[in-house]
């Protein structure tokens, strides 16, 4: 045994420090790999008392198959060559049980620079590995559930698409037939028809038209989830003004010739799918006009919000109660269902779908009788 190793063994202060390191096995090997020191952490982790292991070759601490492959000798050679050897591997206790170990072997040199042995530090990481394995198992289970849920959603989407095809082919023709026959009956009866009969035909025709609108909106809602996103630079100001020019003339006559003013801010642009953005803006503008007072005034622009900038559509109409704001973007939810204002309850749901397809978000604020503002972002292009 070298004098350096003897000094290491006989240093009482150093031994007390090492023995207090109970979470780590810290021991010294001579240049040939024979165990020269053994701390209390090594006794606790490995199961050997000092008198049982000191003087034995450290190969005793390896699994039989690792000993056959010459793994212990390889580790010492690598440590001497590279200045350190580290690995995470199974190690064996005195009772032949195994544990996951984080191992570090470092060569030690005396004052003259001569190789005096090796310092080996072993940490039992079995608990960490157990937790990692549990986390992996949980992740695998979650992945399996996600795959299963994705398959279910794909199947549901397929069923929805088939339903939409049925709606498109089987609903539209009967609806058109109802509207046509109501008109023909009204014309055939002419002035001889009782007023209440004419009103019944007109009411039936109005409801059939509303059903047609609802059918179209449902089809649009279903298609929005499948339509590929084709982003490009869009002149939002120009787009909004074209829509305003189409919508405003339809609004004023319905308001007993009240005015309809739609102001659009200059310089608005965005990276977005033009067709989808047009659908969203049209719905927001029509919604703002629909719930405005007699003289319609709508403002479209962009402004700073908490997390950047957002487009907005603002009106000074009848507003809504914020207690029901979470229903705004749900299909078929109408906050003014008994107001006499036409609508299918799908428009804002379509807007939300367009915004979310772009990776953005949409929200609104209002006070009853004081108008409403809808903000939306479009994510990153």
PyMOL commands that set and color helices and strands:
alter all, ss='L'
color gray80, all
select helices_A, chain A and resi 3-10+12-20+40-46+50-53+58-61+64-68+71-82+126-192+195-224+236-254+274-290+322-327+347-357
alter helices_A, ss='H'
color red, helices_A
select strands_A, chain A and resi 24-29+85-92+98-109+115-124+231-235+260-264+269-273+296-305+308-315+362-366+372-376
alter strands_A, ss='S'
color yellow, strands_A
deselect
rebuild
show_as cartoon
